[in-house]
Amino acid sequence: MVVPSGQGVKTMGVYSDRVLPRILNAAGGSKRLDPLRRRVCEGLAGDVIEIGFGAGLNVPFYPSAVTSVAAVEPSDVSWKLADVRLRGTNVSILRSGLDGQLLPFADDSFDAALSTWTLCTIPDPLAALGEMRRVLAPGGQLLYCEHGRAPDASVRRWQDRLQPLWGRIAGGCYLGRDIPSLLHTAGFEVPKLHTRYLPGPRPLTFNYWGIAVRSPQ
Ligand SMILES: C[S@@+](CC[C@H](N)C(=O)[O-])C[C@H]1O[C@@H](n2cnc3c(N)ncnc32)[C@H](O)[C@@H]1O
């Protein structure tokens, strides 16, 4: 399924629709993140669904074992910004959905799912994880890299303090989501979980990444 554009999806005004996607493209495109993106993507193979595809910043790191990618992304501006990366790859990538919370695919459709710095922004992350679990084939892997709830109480207090302002300037991004807990609640086993602060302000940069596997029921 190919979707023409994000028209019809709730829009938030000029800043969210036109400015923020460019900020995310610039910040997320930092070379400092390349090694992490490479590590997260290295296990991808077969037919893949990427939730919150953004400007396609993971595309250069898709391994050759990837056959196709269904890109789910609500922002038309981000999709346009992805064009340069779409033209630089041989992988077949189709914009295939607008909302990770409601995926237009049959059960068991994909070999792998990818989500990088997206679960923070999706309004109902459990719905999105439930949908990823549903469309993954049995044993299929979700490769994830997300920022979230910090382990240090002092940092968590700052996450709470900053949340109202941060949510407004960062497109509804939540600083304190407990990623492992969300994965488990959504029915994933989590055989691989790495955590650490990335460079930058600590309330914004505690990262979780690894592999989650669709658990048998
Ligand atoms: C912080 S950006 C990350 C983009 C990209 N994954 C990366 O690693 O650079 C979050 C992305 O999630 C997208 N997004 C927001 N709500 C979404 C939803 N309900 N379903 C899918 N993607 C969503 C945003 O448009 C944005 O592109």
PDBQT file of the ligand as one rigid body, heavy atoms in Angstrom, charges set to zero:
ROOT
HETATM    1  C1  LIG A 301      12.375  12.360  16.476  1.00  0.00    +0.000 C 
HETATM    2  S1  LIG A 301      11.767  11.930  14.920  1.00  0.00    +0.000 S 
HETATM    3  C2  LIG A 301      12.769  10.497  14.506  1.00  0.00    +0.000 C 
HETATM    4  C3  LIG A 301      12.865  10.269  13.025  1.00  0.00    +0.000 C 
HETATM    5  C4  LIG A 301      13.733   9.079  12.605  1.00  0.00    +0.000 C 
HETATM    6  N1  LIG A 301      13.193   7.836  13.088  1.00  0.00    +0.000 N 
HETATM    7  C5  LIG A 301      15.168   9.240  13.028  1.00  0.00    +0.000 C 
HETATM    8  O1  LIG A 301      15.731   8.315  13.616  1.00  0.00    +0.000 OA
HETATM    9  O2  LIG A 301      15.745  10.269  12.742  1.00  0.00    +0.000 OA
HETATM   10  C6  LIG A 301      10.177  11.191  15.275  1.00  0.00    +0.000 C 
HETATM   11  C7  LIG A 301       9.403  10.840  14.024  1.00  0.00    +0.000 C 
HETATM   12  O3  LIG A 301       8.183  10.179  14.379  1.00  0.00    +0.000 OA
HETATM   13  C8  LIG A 301       7.175  10.640  13.501  1.00  0.00    +0.000 C 
HETATM   14  N2  LIG A 301       5.857  10.383  14.083  1.00  0.00    +0.000 N 
HETATM   15  C9  LIG A 301       5.133  11.186  14.897  1.00  0.00    +0.000 A 
HETATM   16  N3  LIG A 301       3.951  10.613  15.172  1.00  0.00    +0.000 NA
HETATM   17  C10 LIG A 301       3.926   9.422  14.530  1.00  0.00    +0.000 A 
HETATM   18  C11 LIG A 301       2.970   8.388  14.420  1.00  0.00    +0.000 A 
HETATM   19  N4  LIG A 301       1.776   8.449  15.064  1.00  0.00    +0.000 N 
HETATM   20  N5  LIG A 301       3.265   7.309  13.663  1.00  0.00    +0.000 NA
HETATM   21  C12 LIG A 301       4.464   7.231  13.023  1.00  0.00    +0.000 A 
HETATM   22  N6  LIG A 301       5.411   8.182  13.099  1.00  0.00    +0.000 NA
HETATM   23  C13 LIG A 301       5.146   9.272  13.837  1.00  0.00    +0.000 A 
HETATM   24  C14 LIG A 301       7.499  12.106  13.331  1.00  0.00    +0.000 C 
HETATM   25  O4  LIG A 301       6.862  12.680  12.206  1.00  0.00    +0.000 OA
HETATM   26  C15 LIG A 301       9.014  12.053  13.201  1.00  0.00    +0.000 C 
HETATM   27  O5  LIG A 301       9.417  11.864  11.871  1.00  0.00    +0.000 OA
ENDROOT
TORSDOF 0
